[in-house]
Amino acid sequence: MSILAKIAEIESEMARTQRNKATAHHLGLLKARLAKLRRELITPKGGSGGAAGEGFDVAKTGDARIGFVGFPSVGKSTLLSNLAGVYSEVAAYEFTTLTTVPGVIRYKGAKIQLLDLPGIIEGAKDGKGRGRQVIAVARTCNLILIVLDVLKPLGHKKLIEHELEGFGIRLNKQPPNIGFKKKDKGGINFTATCAQTELDADTVKSILAEYKIHNADITLRSDSTADDLIDVVEGNRVYIPCIYVLNKIDQISIEELDIIYKVPHCVPISAHHRWNFDDLLEKMWDYLQLVRIYTKPKGQLPDYTSPVVLPDGRTSVEDFCLKIHKNLIKELKYALVWGASVKHNPQKVGKDHVMDDEDVIQLVKK
């Protein structure tokens, strides 16, 4: 029996089962089994290395990476060529783009790499089309733009989300607040710091037993579901922000456009006419959460043309030094910082000081 057949069987059993307290335990087990099978699909058993196909992934350049995911013929290539000036083959039939086409834009001083990925079809997570490679590249992005046709958005949106979820990509979500620690002995120690609607000690034990884990500490710090627990145990989930880009708005009325604007995480554009690109770029910048740090050589004015761009959450002086060169941190005596993160301008700071967007820094060596 193939993995796909097993997955189909479990999915049909889950669809047949009524959801209530009595069956929650059984459903949790099925979900765990499903997650294990899915993982086997993504990482096939190590056989002999087959012939290497044409290169699909692209070297990571710039400060951030954005992937365009969508069905064939929704305007991903047009959007890329109009944003970045890169020629990605555009035609009126489906599956024009067959490999990843990279492009780079400079926005607010940051170099952002845009990837035009081939169209996803239904069943990509089961290895249909080039789907598996497409989603594997999507896992490495800092932000995913799901490009949808404004005339048939919802069906496509659900399908693409389902495909990405099947690959362990979680869109616009935070990692579940669950503590999980394997041990050598002592059984399963289960604590919940708040009321749980779905998980209880028995369900947790049976899900872990499915993974052959019999000794672990589990702490639930929020109201969690069986899926959350499975995500934590699997440990290979990536949490990526996502923007839904509704293309081809030149084909709808103003009233419909007003409704679309109210949808969260959503930007309507027209790639062909280049409408609303500035709004899209601004939203991309917000979701990427990049921090720009300007450098100032001693006795000169700060260089505002080429900032050093750091990801949010890794903006200490030490991170800044490592981004430039790994030996720089050894020679650092202290740094002078001007900007919002300090009380005095300039202020003398050490390597652990965390900087804000658009701060100016001057490094003083030993």
Residue frames relative to the residue before (quaternion, step in Angstrom):
aa qw qx qy qz dx dy dz
M 1.0000 0.0000 0.0000 0.0000 0.00 0.00 0.00
S 0.3806 -0.7510 0.4871 0.2322 3.61 -0.64 1.06
I 0.6599 -0.5002 0.3701 0.4212 3.56 -1.28 0.34
L 0.6388 0.5395 -0.3361 0.4334 3.58 0.95 -0.87
A 0.6515 0.5111 -0.3244 0.4573 3.58 0.97 -0.84
K 0.6355 0.5227 -0.3315 0.4616 3.58 1.01 -0.81
I 0.6420 0.5224 -0.3252 0.4574 3.58 0.97 -0.91
A 0.6565 0.5156 -0.3165 0.4505 3.59 0.90 -0.94
E 0.6458 0.5304 -0.3238 0.4435 3.58 0.99 -0.85
I 0.6738 0.4841 -0.3028 0.4689 3.58 0.90 -0.93
E 0.6482 0.5226 -0.3321 0.4432 3.60 0.96 -0.84
S 0.6627 0.4880 -0.3239 0.4666 3.59 0.96 -0.80
E 0.6318 0.5210 -0.3468 0.4573 3.61 1.03 -0.67
M 0.6404 0.5141 -0.3290 0.4662 3.59 1.05 -0.77
A 0.6438 0.5225 -0.3264 0.4539 3.57 1.04 -0.76
R 0.6785 0.4986 -0.2949 0.4517 3.60 1.07 -0.72
T 0.6539 0.5499 -0.3203 0.4093 3.58 1.11 -0.68
Q 0.4006 -0.6880 0.5455 0.2619 3.56 -0.96 0.88
R 0.3590 -0.7285 0.5346 0.2337 3.56 -1.06 0.67
N 0.3349 0.6952 -0.6000 0.2111 3.54 -0.71 1.10
K 0.7543 -0.4014 0.2362 0.4627 3.57 -1.27 0.04
A 0.6577 0.5381 -0.3238 0.4161 3.56 0.95 -0.82
T 0.7570 0.3840 -0.2162 0.4824 3.60 1.00 -0.75
A 0.4177 0.7359 -0.4647 0.2609 3.62 1.25 -0.18
H 0.6271 0.5606 -0.3178 0.4375 3.52 1.05 -0.92
H 0.6781 0.4995 -0.2746 0.4640 3.55 0.90 -1.06
L 0.6576 0.5102 -0.3117 0.4584 3.59 0.96 -0.88
G 0.6163 0.5510 -0.3454 0.4441 3.58 1.04 -0.76
L 0.6391 0.5263 -0.3152 0.4639 3.56 1.02 -0.86
L 0.6642 0.5075 -0.3084 0.4540 3.55 0.90 -0.96
K 0.6380 0.5306 -0.3342 0.4470 3.59 0.99 -0.86
A 0.6497 0.5167 -0.3243 0.4536 3.58 0.97 -0.84
R 0.6419 0.5207 -0.3252 0.4595 3.57 0.99 -0.85
L 0.6390 0.5391 -0.3132 0.4506 3.53 1.01 -0.92
A 0.6607 0.5109 -0.3158 0.4502 3.58 0.89 -0.93
K 0.6421 0.5232 -0.3329 0.4506 3.60 1.00 -0.77
L 0.6617 0.5035 -0.3105 0.4607 3.57 0.94 -0.88
R 0.6239 0.5459 -0.3353 0.4475 3.56 1.01 -0.85
R 0.6560 0.5160 -0.3234 0.4460 3.54 0.96 -0.87
E 0.6248 0.5354 -0.3413 0.4545 3.59 1.05 -0.74
L 0.6154 0.5513 -0.3429 0.4470 3.56 1.11 -0.73
I 0.6967 0.4804 -0.2868 0.4490 3.56 0.84 -1.04
T 0.7818 0.2023 -0.1223 0.5769 3.60 0.87 -0.89
P 0.2182 -0.8040 0.5365 0.1348 3.60 -0.01 1.21
K 0.6309 -0.5395 0.3963 0.3922 3.55 -1.19 0.59
G 0.5252 -0.6747 0.4139 0.3125 3.58 -0.89 0.93
G 0.0283 -0.7817 0.6229 -0.0079 3.56 -0.44 1.19
S 0.6945 -0.3628 0.3189 0.5332 3.57 -1.13 -0.53
G 0.5401 -0.6332 0.4317 0.3477 3.59 -0.95 0.80
G 0.3311 -0.7577 0.5276 0.1948 3.58 -0.55 1.13
A 0.7047 -0.4083 0.3300 0.4773 3.55 -1.29 -0.07
A 0.4467 -0.6920 0.4888 0.2875 3.58 -0.83 0.92
G 0.3743 -0.7215 0.5360 0.2280 3.57 -0.84 1.00
E 0.6867 -0.4178 0.3368 0.4903 3.56 -1.26 -0.14
G 0.6115 -0.5838 0.3788 0.3765 3.56 -1.06 0.76
F 0.1682 -0.8139 0.5504 0.0798 3.54 -0.84 0.93
D 0.7093 0.4087 -0.2655 0.5094 3.56 0.88 -0.89
V 0.3142 -0.7481 0.5635 0.1551 3.53 -1.23 0.57
A 0.5545 -0.6066 0.4415 0.3601 3.59 -1.01 0.74
K 0.4439 -0.7051 0.4887 0.2586 3.55 -0.96 0.92
T 0.0451 0.7879 -0.6130 0.0374 3.59 -0.71 1.00
G 0.7245 0.4298 -0.2996 0.4479 3.54 -1.27 0.24
D 0.6671 -0.5363 0.3731 0.3580 3.53 -1.36 -0.12
A 0.7974 0.0503 -0.0224 0.6009 3.58 1.15 -0.46
R 0.2615 -0.7733 0.5639 0.1251 3.51 -1.23 0.46
I 0.0837 -0.8012 0.5924 0.0111 3.56 -0.77 1.06
G 0.1689 -0.7988 0.5707 0.0876 3.59 -0.81 0.95
F 0.2741 -0.7355 0.5937 0.1773 3.58 -1.03 0.79
V 0.0320 -0.7958 0.6046 -0.0145 3.57 -0.58 1.14
G 0.3115 0.7498 -0.5497 0.1967 3.57 -1.00 0.73
F 0.6283 -0.5094 0.4115 0.4199 3.53 -1.31 0.10
P 0.6445 -0.4985 0.3738 0.4432 3.60 -1.17 0.24
S 0.8575 0.1726 -0.1272 0.4676 3.56 -1.20 0.63
V 0.4628 0.6213 -0.5293 0.3459 3.59 0.71 1.02
G 0.6464 -0.5613 0.3163 0.4086 3.59 1.25 0.13
K 0.2882 0.7663 -0.5309 0.2189 3.62 1.10 0.52
S 0.6938 0.4829 -0.2916 0.4477 3.59 0.85 -0.95
T 0.6197 0.5291 -0.3410 0.4688 3.58 1.03 -0.77
L 0.6430 0.5264 -0.3175 0.4568 3.56 0.97 -0.91
L 0.6733 0.4953 -0.3044 0.4567 3.58 0.89 -0.92
S 0.7029 0.4640 -0.3051 0.4445 3.58 0.78 -0.94
N 0.6722 0.4772 -0.3160 0.4697 3.62 1.07 -0.58
L 0.6564 0.4894 -0.3231 0.4746 3.60 1.11 -0.58
A 0.8339 0.2602 -0.0903 0.4783 3.56 0.70 -1.11
G 0.4325 -0.7087 0.4640 0.3087 3.56 1.22 -0.19
V 0.4906 0.6252 -0.4559 0.4008 3.58 1.21 0.49
Y 0.3613 -0.7378 0.5160 0.2426 3.54 -0.92 0.78
S 0.0008 -0.7484 0.6623 -0.0359 3.53 -0.51 1.26
E 0.5527 -0.6637 0.3700 0.3423 3.55 -0.72 1.06
V 0.0866 -0.8081 0.5827 0.0022 3.58 -0.71 1.09
A 0.1809 0.7661 -0.6065 0.1124 3.56 -0.88 0.89
A 0.5897 -0.6280 0.3908 0.3243 3.56 -1.23 0.40
Y 0.6384 0.4890 -0.3719 0.4637 3.62 1.16 0.23
E 0.6066 -0.5921 0.3842 0.3658 3.58 -1.22 0.46
F 0.8205 0.2461 -0.2094 0.4716 3.55 -1.35 0.46
T 0.1950 0.7757 -0.5737 0.1762 3.59 0.74 1.00
T 0.7279 0.3735 -0.2177 0.5322 3.55 0.92 -0.96
L 0.1131 -0.8335 0.5387 0.0470 3.59 -0.64 1.05
T 0.7646 0.1688 -0.1677 0.5990 3.62 1.15 -0.32
T 0.6754 -0.4796 0.3548 0.4336 3.55 -1.32 0.01
V 0.1338 -0.7730 0.6150 0.0791 3.57 -0.90 0.91
P 0.1779 -0.8139 0.5406 0.1168 3.63 -0.50 1.07
G 0.0028 -0.7599 0.6492 0.0343 3.51 -1.24 0.51
V 0.2294 -0.7769 0.5689 0.1417 3.60 -1.14 0.48
I 0.0663 -0.7646 0.6368 0.0730 3.57 -1.01 0.80
R 0.2838 -0.6997 0.6169 0.2223 3.53 -1.25 0.48
Y 0.0775 0.7920 -0.5988 0.0908 3.55 -0.70 1.08
K 0.8328 -0.0513 -0.0228 0.5508 3.57 -0.69 1.14
G 0.7391 -0.4387 0.2332 0.4548 3.57 0.96 0.84
A 0.6488 0.4971 -0.3360 0.4680 3.62 1.20 -0.21
K 0.3387 -0.7027 0.5803 0.2340 3.55 -1.14 0.67
I 0.0515 -0.8148 0.5772 -0.0150 3.56 -0.56 1.15
Q 0.2773 -0.7682 0.5574 0.1495 3.56 -0.73 1.07
L 0.1545 -0.7745 0.6088 0.0753 3.56 -0.87 1.00
L 0.1285 -0.7961 0.5875 0.0675 3.58 -0.89 0.89
D 0.2103 -0.7434 0.6225 0.1251 3.53 -0.81 1.03
L 0.1421 -0.8150 0.5590 0.0561 3.58 -0.32 1.26
P 0.5845 -0.5742 0.4198 0.3904 3.60 -1.10 0.55
G 0.6467 -0.5472 0.3662 0.3851 3.58 -1.20 0.54
I 0.3412 -0.7176 0.5699 0.2095 3.55 -1.08 0.81
I 0.1515 -0.7662 0.6100 0.1335 3.56 -1.05 0.66
E 0.6611 -0.4849 0.3713 0.4358 3.53 -1.24 0.33
G 0.7724 0.3071 -0.2355 0.5036 3.57 -0.93 0.90
A 0.3328 0.7593 -0.5042 0.2420 3.58 1.22 0.32
K 0.6593 0.5243 -0.3292 0.4267 3.59 0.96 -0.81
D 0.6552 0.4669 -0.3165 0.5026 3.59 1.24 -0.29
G 0.6400 -0.5754 0.3146 0.4004 3.58 1.24 0.29
K 0.4411 0.6771 -0.4872 0.3311 3.61 1.15 0.42
G 0.7990 0.2201 -0.1801 0.5299 3.58 -1.14 0.58
R 0.6502 -0.4228 0.3590 0.5192 3.56 -1.05 -0.74
G 0.2307 0.8581 -0.4498 0.0902 3.54 1.35 0.20
R 0.6683 0.5213 -0.3377 0.4094 3.55 0.86 -0.90
Q 0.6732 0.4780 -0.3135 0.4691 3.58 0.91 -0.85
V 0.6123 0.5625 -0.3570 0.4257 3.58 0.99 -0.84
I 0.7214 0.4339 -0.2708 0.4669 3.55 0.79 -1.01
A 0.5898 0.5576 -0.3820 0.4419 3.61 1.11 -0.53
V 0.6441 0.4849 -0.3264 0.4934 3.60 1.04 -0.71
A 0.6280 0.5538 -0.3391 0.4290 3.58 1.01 -0.81
R 0.5991 0.5803 -0.3630 0.4154 3.60 1.10 -0.63
T 0.7016 0.4796 -0.2796 0.4467 3.61 1.08 -0.63
C 0.5442 0.6430 -0.4010 0.3600 3.62 1.20 -0.09
N 0.4627 -0.6566 0.5162 0.2971 3.56 -1.26 0.46
L 0.7822 0.0697 -0.0188 0.6188 3.56 1.21 -0.46
I 0.1879 -0.7738 0.5935 0.1174 3.56 -0.99 0.78
L 0.1632 -0.7433 0.6388 0.1129 3.55 -0.99 0.89
I 0.1639 -0.7655 0.6138 0.1020 3.56 -0.64 1.09
V 0.1906 -0.8020 0.5602 0.0818 3.56 -0.45 1.23
L 0.0437 -0.8130 0.5799 -0.0300 3.56 -0.67 1.15
D 0.4449 -0.6361 0.5539 0.3012 3.53 -1.23 0.52
V 0.4605 -0.7279 0.4244 0.2794 3.58 -0.62 1.10
L 0.6422 0.5414 -0.3373 0.4251 3.61 1.15 -0.44
K 0.7943 0.1187 -0.1004 0.5872 3.61 1.17 -0.40
P 0.0975 0.8756 -0.4714 0.0409 3.58 0.78 0.98
L 0.7316 0.5047 -0.3046 0.3425 3.58 0.59 -1.13
G 0.6382 0.5281 -0.3411 0.4443 3.58 0.91 -0.83
H 0.6673 0.5015 -0.2936 0.4659 3.55 0.94 -0.94
K 0.6387 0.5457 -0.3330 0.4282 3.56 0.93 -0.95
K 0.6644 0.5055 -0.3056 0.4579 3.58 0.89 -0.95
L 0.6683 0.5122 -0.3094 0.4419 3.59 0.89 -0.93
I 0.6807 0.4854 -0.3053 0.4559 3.59 0.84 -0.96
E 0.6317 0.5261 -0.3394 0.4571 3.58 0.98 -0.84
H 0.6473 0.5292 -0.3147 0.4493 3.56 0.98 -0.88
E 0.6507 0.5094 -0.3183 0.4645 3.59 0.97 -0.84
L 0.6867 0.4791 -0.2969 0.4591 3.59 0.89 -0.92
E 0.6186 0.5381 -0.3461 0.4561 3.60 1.03 -0.79
G 0.6402 0.5440 -0.3252 0.4340 3.58 0.99 -0.84
F 0.7019 0.4348 -0.2599 0.5007 3.58 1.21 -0.47
G 0.5821 -0.6110 0.3784 0.3803 3.58 1.18 0.22
I 0.5066 0.5838 -0.4741 0.4216 3.60 1.09 0.59
R 0.1219 -0.7897 0.5982 0.0608 3.59 -0.74 1.02
L 0.2498 -0.8093 0.5193 0.1137 3.57 -0.62 1.14
N 0.8656 0.0039 -0.0291 0.4999 3.56 -1.02 0.92
K 0.5440 0.5833 -0.4246 0.4283 3.59 0.97 0.82
Q 0.3858 -0.6596 0.5797 0.2830 3.52 -1.30 0.33
P 0.5720 -0.5643 0.4380 0.4032 3.62 -1.10 0.49
P 0.5371 -0.6431 0.4221 0.3461 3.63 -0.92 0.83
N 0.4435 -0.7087 0.4894 0.2482 3.56 -1.03 0.85
I 0.3349 0.7271 -0.5144 0.3075 3.55 0.43 1.26
G 0.2572 -0.7486 0.5886 0.1641 3.56 -0.88 0.94
F 0.0249 0.8041 -0.5910 0.0594 3.57 -0.79 1.01
K 0.1008 0.8012 -0.5783 0.1166 3.57 -0.62 1.11
K 0.3170 -0.7510 0.5478 0.1883 3.58 -0.68 1.08
K 0.1360 -0.7790 0.6078 0.0720 3.56 -1.17 0.67
D 0.5538 -0.5948 0.4513 0.3685 3.56 -1.31 0.06
K 0.8066 -0.0262 0.0326 0.5896 3.58 1.02 -0.72
G 0.5784 0.6300 -0.4086 0.3186 3.56 -1.28 0.07
G 0.5080 -0.6822 0.4227 0.3129 3.60 1.21 0.21
I 0.6181 -0.5411 0.4097 0.3965 3.55 -1.30 -0.26
N 0.1634 -0.7907 0.5880 0.0476 3.51 -0.70 1.17
F 0.0573 -0.8471 0.5272 -0.0351 3.58 -0.26 1.30
T 0.0850 0.7872 -0.6081 0.0581 3.60 -0.75 1.02
A 0.1054 -0.7718 0.6242 0.0600 3.56 -1.03 0.81
T 0.2998 -0.7857 0.5148 0.1667 3.57 -0.71 1.05
C 0.7747 0.1655 -0.1471 0.5923 3.60 1.25 -0.06
A 0.6883 -0.4954 0.3221 0.4208 3.59 -1.25 0.34
Q 0.2189 -0.7816 0.5757 0.0990 3.57 -0.95 0.94
T 0.3011 -0.7653 0.5389 0.1824 3.58 -0.82 0.95
E 0.8010 0.3257 -0.1509 0.4791 3.59 0.98 -0.78
L 0.7775 0.3485 -0.1909 0.4874 3.59 0.79 -0.99
D 0.0114 0.7430 -0.6677 -0.0449 3.54 -1.16 0.66
A 0.7545 -0.4102 0.2482 0.4481 3.58 -1.29 0.18
D 0.6690 0.5109 -0.3192 0.4353 3.61 0.91 -0.88
T 0.6501 0.5132 -0.3251 0.4564 3.59 0.92 -0.87
V 0.6424 0.5215 -0.3241 0.4586 3.57 0.94 -0.91
K 0.6575 0.5165 -0.3171 0.4477 3.58 0.91 -0.92
S 0.6927 0.4787 -0.3034 0.4460 3.57 0.85 -0.91
I 0.6214 0.5208 -0.3561 0.4646 3.64 1.05 -0.69
L 0.6749 0.4818 -0.3032 0.4696 3.58 0.94 -0.86
A 0.6116 0.5514 -0.3553 0.4423 3.59 1.06 -0.71
E 0.5946 0.5704 -0.3534 0.4430 3.57 1.13 -0.69
Y 0.7074 0.4011 -0.2417 0.5294 3.58 1.16 -0.64
K 0.4400 -0.7047 0.4360 0.3461 3.60 1.33 0.16
I 0.4497 0.6229 -0.5017 0.3976 3.57 0.95 0.92
H 0.0257 -0.8390 0.5432 -0.0162 3.58 -0.50 1.14
N 0.7435 0.2776 -0.1981 0.5753 3.59 1.28 -0.10
A 0.3535 0.7263 -0.5254 0.2673 3.58 -0.44 1.17
D 0.3477 -0.6734 0.6012 0.2535 3.53 -1.34 0.36
I 0.0382 -0.7880 0.6144 0.0040 3.57 -0.80 1.02
T 0.0165 -0.7887 0.6145 -0.0082 3.57 -0.80 1.02
L 0.1509 -0.7797 0.6024 0.0803 3.59 -0.69 1.07
R 0.1162 -0.8290 0.5453 0.0439 3.57 -0.51 1.17
S 0.7508 0.2008 -0.1797 0.6030 3.57 1.27 0.11
D 0.6228 -0.5249 0.3951 0.4250 3.59 -1.24 0.23
S 0.0365 -0.8568 0.5128 -0.0398 3.58 -0.14 1.30
T 0.3653 -0.7017 0.5661 0.2315 3.53 -1.28 0.42
A 0.6856 -0.4476 0.3596 0.4475 3.56 -1.32 0.12
D 0.6221 0.5553 -0.3407 0.4344 3.59 1.03 -0.79
D 0.6332 0.5359 -0.3346 0.4472 3.58 1.00 -0.84
L 0.6577 0.5144 -0.3094 0.4551 3.55 0.94 -0.93
I 0.6482 0.5158 -0.3158 0.4626 3.58 0.96 -0.90
D 0.6147 0.5507 -0.3433 0.4483 3.60 1.02 -0.82
V 0.6848 0.4848 -0.2945 0.4574 3.57 0.91 -0.93
V 0.6684 0.4974 -0.3125 0.4562 3.59 0.93 -0.86
E 0.6416 0.5166 -0.3271 0.4631 3.59 0.96 -0.83
G 0.1823 -0.8561 0.4676 0.1236 3.54 1.06 -0.81
N 0.6671 0.4933 -0.3315 0.4491 3.64 1.15 0.08
R 0.4089 0.7205 -0.4711 0.3030 3.57 1.16 0.49
V 0.1614 -0.7625 0.6131 0.1292 3.58 -1.08 0.66
Y 0.2479 -0.7675 0.5788 0.1202 3.56 -1.01 0.89
I 0.0183 0.8313 -0.5473 0.0951 3.56 -0.34 1.27
P 0.4176 -0.6758 0.5304 0.2961 3.61 -0.93 0.76
C 0.1321 -0.8135 0.5662 0.0149 3.55 -1.09 0.66
I 0.1274 -0.7593 0.6326 0.0833 3.57 -1.11 0.76
Y 0.2921 -0.7309 0.5873 0.1885 3.57 -0.99 0.83
V 0.1409 -0.7915 0.5921 0.0547 3.56 -0.63 1.15
L 0.1550 -0.7914 0.5856 0.0817 3.58 -0.54 1.15
N 0.1668 -0.8263 0.5355 0.0511 3.54 -0.33 1.29
K 0.7845 0.3494 -0.2671 0.4373 3.56 -1.40 0.23
I 0.2262 0.7909 -0.5415 0.1737 3.62 0.90 0.85
D 0.5029 0.6325 -0.4510 0.3790 3.61 1.21 0.00
Q 0.6752 0.5060 -0.3005 0.4447 3.60 1.25 -0.19
I 0.7032 0.4248 -0.2880 0.4920 3.63 1.20 0.14
S 0.5839 -0.5979 0.4236 0.3494 3.57 -1.31 0.25
I 0.6794 -0.4940 0.3538 0.4114 3.57 -1.32 0.34
E 0.6327 0.5489 -0.3427 0.4255 3.61 0.98 -0.86
E 0.6544 0.5029 -0.3166 0.4675 3.57 0.96 -0.86
L 0.6233 0.5540 -0.3352 0.4383 3.56 1.05 -0.77
D 0.6235 0.5439 -0.3360 0.4499 3.59 1.04 -0.79
I 0.6457 0.5131 -0.3218 0.4650 3.59 0.99 -0.82
I 0.6546 0.5315 -0.3152 0.4355 3.57 0.92 -0.96
Y 0.6333 0.5693 -0.3394 0.3994 3.57 1.01 -0.82
K 0.6541 0.5345 -0.3191 0.4297 3.60 1.17 -0.54
V 0.5366 0.6273 -0.4147 0.3829 3.63 1.22 -0.29
P 0.4422 -0.7024 0.4725 0.2962 3.63 -0.82 0.87
H 0.8328 0.1924 -0.1787 0.4873 3.60 -1.27 0.57
C 0.6045 0.6047 -0.3221 0.4064 3.57 1.11 0.47
V 0.0349 -0.7899 0.6121 0.0130 3.61 -0.97 0.85
P 0.2340 -0.7611 0.5826 0.1629 3.62 -0.70 0.99
I 0.0500 0.7941 -0.6040 0.0456 3.60 -0.93 0.87
S 0.1962 -0.7023 0.6361 0.2521 3.50 -1.36 -0.12
A 0.3417 -0.7771 0.4933 0.1895 3.56 -0.37 1.27
H 0.6548 0.5391 -0.3175 0.4240 3.55 1.01 -0.81
H 0.7674 0.3435 -0.1784 0.5113 3.59 0.91 -0.98
R 0.3820 -0.7412 0.4586 0.3072 3.59 1.34 -0.11
W 0.3132 0.7405 -0.5353 0.2590 3.60 0.90 0.85
N 0.8713 0.1453 -0.1029 0.4573 3.54 -1.21 0.76
F 0.3020 0.7678 -0.5211 0.2187 3.62 1.07 0.54
D 0.6303 0.5522 -0.3531 0.4161 3.61 1.00 -0.80
D 0.6201 0.5350 -0.3330 0.4673 3.58 1.08 -0.76
L 0.6506 0.5208 -0.3068 0.4598 3.57 0.98 -0.89
L 0.6672 0.5003 -0.3075 0.4583 3.59 0.90 -0.92
E 0.6416 0.5307 -0.3213 0.4511 3.56 0.99 -0.85
K 0.6681 0.4903 -0.2986 0.4734 3.57 0.98 -0.88
M 0.6093 0.5419 -0.3502 0.4609 3.59 1.05 -0.75
W 0.6503 0.5191 -0.3162 0.4558 3.57 0.95 -0.87
D 0.6391 0.5295 -0.3262 0.4524 3.59 0.98 -0.86
Y 0.7216 0.4618 -0.2611 0.4447 3.57 0.84 -0.99
L 0.6400 0.5358 -0.3403 0.4332 3.60 1.10 -0.60
Q 0.1685 -0.8295 0.5135 0.1410 3.59 1.21 -0.57
L 0.2525 0.7625 -0.5520 0.2238 3.55 0.69 1.09
V 0.2440 -0.7583 0.5895 0.1338 3.56 -1.17 0.63
R 0.2183 -0.7893 0.5629 0.1114 3.59 -0.76 1.06
I 0.0854 -0.7771 0.6229 0.0284 3.56 -0.90 0.97
Y 0.2318 -0.7774 0.5691 0.1343 3.59 -0.75 1.04
T 0.3340 -0.7479 0.5402 0.1930 3.56 -1.07 0.75
K 0.1288 -0.7875 0.5994 0.0635 3.55 -1.15 0.66
P 0.2753 -0.7460 0.5797 0.1777 3.61 -0.51 1.12
K 0.6147 -0.5838 0.3762 0.3738 3.58 -1.10 0.69
G 0.8431 0.1687 -0.1394 0.4912 3.54 -0.91 0.97
Q 0.6868 0.4155 -0.3024 0.5140 3.61 1.23 0.28
L 0.6019 -0.5438 0.4253 0.4014 3.55 -1.29 0.18
P 0.5953 -0.5654 0.4151 0.3920 3.60 -1.14 0.53
D 0.4017 -0.6980 0.5422 0.2397 3.56 -1.15 0.70
Y 0.1216 -0.8426 0.5229 0.0413 3.58 -0.14 1.30
T 0.5621 0.6354 -0.3953 0.3521 3.60 1.20 -0.08
S 0.8205 0.1197 -0.0643 0.5553 3.62 0.90 -0.77
P 0.1389 -0.8099 0.5667 0.0598 3.60 -0.08 1.27
V 0.4104 -0.6106 0.5900 0.3326 3.54 -1.34 0.22
V 0.1899 -0.8206 0.5336 0.0767 3.59 -0.58 1.14
L 0.0797 -0.8040 0.5893 -0.0001 3.55 -0.77 1.09
P 0.4908 -0.6396 0.4835 0.3410 3.61 -1.09 0.53
D 0.5950 -0.5818 0.4180 0.3644 3.57 -1.11 0.73
G 0.7438 0.3629 -0.2701 0.4921 3.59 -0.93 0.87
R 0.7493 0.2204 -0.1825 0.5972 3.59 1.25 -0.25
T 0.3622 0.7648 -0.4499 0.2854 3.57 0.71 1.08
S 0.3454 0.7250 -0.5330 0.2665 3.60 1.04 0.59
V 0.6771 -0.4705 0.3638 0.4334 3.55 -1.31 0.24
E 0.6183 0.5561 -0.3399 0.4392 3.58 1.07 -0.76
D 0.6462 0.5117 -0.3152 0.4703 3.60 0.95 -0.89
F 0.6225 0.5494 -0.3284 0.4504 3.56 1.04 -0.86
C 0.6684 0.4951 -0.3013 0.4661 3.60 0.93 -0.92
L 0.6683 0.5100 -0.3098 0.4441 3.59 0.91 -0.90
K 0.6099 0.5563 -0.3558 0.4382 3.57 1.09 -0.68
I 0.6917 0.4577 -0.2845 0.4807 3.59 1.03 -0.77
H 0.7426 -0.2756 0.1941 0.5787 3.59 0.79 -1.01
K 0.5177 -0.6961 0.3951 0.3021 3.56 -0.88 0.89
N 0.6403 0.5218 -0.3459 0.4451 3.62 1.18 -0.35
L 0.5097 0.6861 -0.4120 0.3157 3.56 1.22 -0.40
I 0.6428 0.5543 -0.3330 0.4108 3.59 0.98 -0.84
K 0.6255 0.5434 -0.3487 0.4380 3.61 1.12 -0.63
E 0.7214 0.4409 -0.2495 0.4723 3.58 1.07 -0.71
L 0.5150 0.6834 -0.4101 0.3155 3.61 1.24 -0.26
K 0.2304 -0.7458 0.6068 0.1498 3.56 -0.91 0.93
Y 0.7113 -0.2862 0.1862 0.6144 3.57 0.86 -1.02
A 0.3287 -0.7294 0.5553 0.2271 3.57 -1.26 0.09
L 0.2828 -0.7102 0.6098 0.2090 3.55 -1.23 0.51
V 0.0681 -0.8160 0.5741 0.0030 3.58 -0.77 1.04
W 0.1348 -0.7370 0.6573 0.0814 3.54 -1.10 0.87
G 0.5833 0.6233 -0.4055 0.3268 3.64 -1.01 0.59
A 0.7892 -0.3864 0.2374 0.4141 3.52 -1.36 -0.21
S 0.6671 0.5423 -0.3186 0.3992 3.60 1.11 -0.52
V 0.7242 0.3907 -0.2381 0.5160 3.61 1.23 -0.15
K 0.5214 -0.6478 0.4597 0.3117 3.56 -1.23 0.54
H 0.7764 0.2195 -0.1257 0.5772 3.59 1.00 -0.80
N 0.2369 -0.7527 0.5905 0.1692 3.57 -1.15 0.60
P 0.5454 -0.3936 -0.7193 0.1738 1.66 -1.09 2.19
Q 0.2757 -0.7420 0.5780 0.1985 3.58 -1.25 0.25
K 0.4222 -0.6907 0.5310 0.2504 3.53 -1.07 0.86
V 0.0322 0.8235 -0.5638 0.0543 3.63 -0.63 1.05
G 0.4507 -0.6686 0.5232 0.2760 3.54 -1.30 0.37
K 0.7494 -0.4389 0.2627 0.4204 3.53 -1.31 -0.09
D 0.6681 0.5160 -0.3132 0.4350 3.62 1.18 -0.35
H 0.4619 0.6937 -0.4526 0.3172 3.59 1.24 -0.09
V 0.2790 -0.7704 0.5539 0.1476 3.58 -0.89 0.98
M 0.2540 -0.8067 0.5222 0.1100 3.56 -0.74 1.10
D 0.3961 -0.6971 0.5480 0.2385 3.55 -1.29 0.47
D 0.7080 -0.4314 0.3379 0.4454 3.54 -1.36 0.09
E 0.8621 0.1212 -0.1293 0.4748 3.55 -1.11 0.87
D 0.3238 0.7039 -0.5560 0.3011 3.60 0.97 0.80
V 0.3024 -0.7149 0.5936 0.2124 3.57 -1.26 0.41
I 0.0805 -0.8173 0.5705 0.0082 3.58 -0.85 0.95
Q 0.0723 -0.7476 0.6573 0.0617 3.51 -1.23 0.70
L 0.2537 -0.7835 0.5513 0.1337 3.58 -0.70 1.08
V 0.1633 -0.7597 0.6220 0.0963 3.55 -1.02 0.87
K 0.2662 -0.7893 0.5348 0.1420 3.59 -0.62 1.14
K 0.6273 -0.5376 0.4106 0.3859 3.54 -1.31 0.37
